[in-house]
Every structure is written in structure tokens, then in C-alpha cells.
Amino acid sequence: MDYKEFLPPRALRKFDAICLHNEYLHENKALQQQILDCMADMMTEAREYWSKLHATTIDAVITEDRKAQAKKRGKARDNKYAPFREYFKNLQQQRFNEYYKQGQKMSANSFVTWFLAYNQTDIEIPYRQSNLKSKLIQLAQANNREFIKAFEC
């Protein structure tokens, strides 16, 4: 076994110095071999441990960076949708108040159906066409819950 692959040169020099100054080690080649084998095994285990630790640390850093980037993208997307949500909420609140004054309740589905059928505005709806209605219903339901809480207080 070539110990130069496993042990750093400085460690080998220290071991040689110990062997030169210790009579028993200097004369006992079998003990020297056992010590070198033990040192090589310890270095191999230590390198594996540090390699795993390094990989785990790098994975944790990458995961945290991805989370931070996802939060940034989420905030940017939220800023993109905010003007429409505010417009939609104001319009829904006007319709909600009209229905409330008449003693009726306006459902989120009926408002979305009305909005898509009759509301022709210049404001762009930021949702994809494939899930437009379901996203608008979700938004309208959240707004309705907020309106009802305001009237209950």
C-alpha cells in the first residue's frame, strides 16, 4: 500500500522523526507497518466523514438559496397581481353592498360569472385562460369572507 496517497507528507515526516528517535519503533518494522495502516485507515475515514459533511452543508446552502429565490419570485408575482386584485376587490365590494342593501347575498360564483360576462375594462387579468375562472372564484370567495366579517362586526 502506498501511504503517500492516504497520508499527507508532513504527517509522514513526523512519523519518520518519531521512528528515528524511538529505539523500539526504529527496530520494529512490523509495529511501524501497523501504525501506518492505522493512520491510513483513520485518514480514509476522516476524509469520508468530511466529504459527507461537506456535501450535506452544500446541499443545505443550496436548499436555503432556492427557498430565498422562490420567496423573491413569489413577491414579484404578487406585485404583478396586486393592482388587479385591488380593482377586483373594489368592484366586488360595490356589487356586494348593492346586493346587501336589497337583502340578498351575492355568491362568489355569481360575481365571477357577472364579471366575465359584463365587465369590459382595460385592466388586464393576470391569470392564464386555462384556470382563469377558478382563480377568480378563489379570489372572490376570499373577498366575500372578508366582506361578511366586516358586516358582522
ABEGO torsion letter per residue (X at the ends): XBAAAABBAAAAAAAAAAAAABAAAAABAAAAAAAAAAAAAAAAAAAAAAAAAAAAAAAAAAAAAAAAAAAAAAAAAAAAAAAAAAAAAAAAAAAAAAAAAAGBBBBAAAAAAAAAAABBBABBBABBAAAAAAAAAAAAAAAAAAAAAAAAX
